[in-house]
Amino acid sequence: MAKTKTSSAVKDRWNSTAYDEIKLRVIKGRKAKLKAAAKSSGDSLNGFINQAIDYYMSDDEYCQQLYENYLASEDKDDFIPLEEFAESLGFKR
């Protein structure tokens, strides 16, 4: 199905009312690493970065609960702890 100008305009209008945009600049080569990490966690790059932001801005009780969920997980190979994920993006708490 071909994308029409009308459907693009509708999506653009919706996005402009529902979302704020932020341009993010990273050092050359980091984008590929972020994309790979996002893919391995089963998320989009945008979702992955939003998750890191949520982690950084979250309170300690929330972080503790996430850590406990990780420890309780049976398949840790497919799970990236948010702390590790945030550190991979360069976030420091």
TALINKA-V251285 format. One record per residue. N is the residue number from 1. PSI is psi in whole degrees, -180 to 180 (* if undefined). Layout:
n=N psi=PSI
n=N psi=PSI
This chain:
n=1 psi=125
n=2 psi=144
n=3 psi=127
n=4 psi=162
n=5 psi=-35
n=6 psi=-46
n=7 psi=-36
n=8 psi=-42
n=9 psi=-41
n=10 psi=-46
n=11 psi=-43
n=12 psi=-42
n=13 psi=-45
n=14 psi=-49
n=15 psi=-38
n=16 psi=-26
n=17 psi=-27
n=18 psi=-22
n=19 psi=151
n=20 psi=146
n=21 psi=142
n=22 psi=128
n=23 psi=128
n=24 psi=129
n=25 psi=134
n=26 psi=160
n=27 psi=144
n=28 psi=134
n=29 psi=-22
n=30 psi=-33
n=31 psi=-44
n=32 psi=-39
n=33 psi=-40
n=34 psi=-43
n=35 psi=-42
n=36 psi=-42
n=37 psi=-40
n=38 psi=-45
n=39 psi=-42
n=40 psi=-23
n=41 psi=-1
n=42 psi=25
n=43 psi=164
n=44 psi=164
n=45 psi=-43
n=46 psi=-46
n=47 psi=-40
n=48 psi=-46
n=49 psi=-40
n=50 psi=-36
n=51 psi=-41
n=52 psi=-41
n=53 psi=-45
n=54 psi=-42
n=55 psi=-49
n=56 psi=-36
n=57 psi=-5
n=58 psi=164
n=59 psi=166
n=60 psi=-33
n=61 psi=-42
n=62 psi=-45
n=63 psi=-40
n=64 psi=-41
n=65 psi=-41
n=66 psi=-42
n=67 psi=-42
n=68 psi=-38
n=69 psi=-40
n=70 psi=-48
n=71 psi=-32
n=72 psi=-13
n=73 psi=137
n=74 psi=-30
n=75 psi=78
n=76 psi=-17
n=77 psi=-31
n=78 psi=7
n=79 psi=128
n=80 psi=115
n=81 psi=139
n=82 psi=-33
n=83 psi=-46
n=84 psi=-43
n=85 psi=-46
n=86 psi=-41
n=87 psi=-37
n=88 psi=-24
n=89 psi=-5
n=90 psi=9
n=91 psi=140
n=92 psi=140
n=93 psi=*
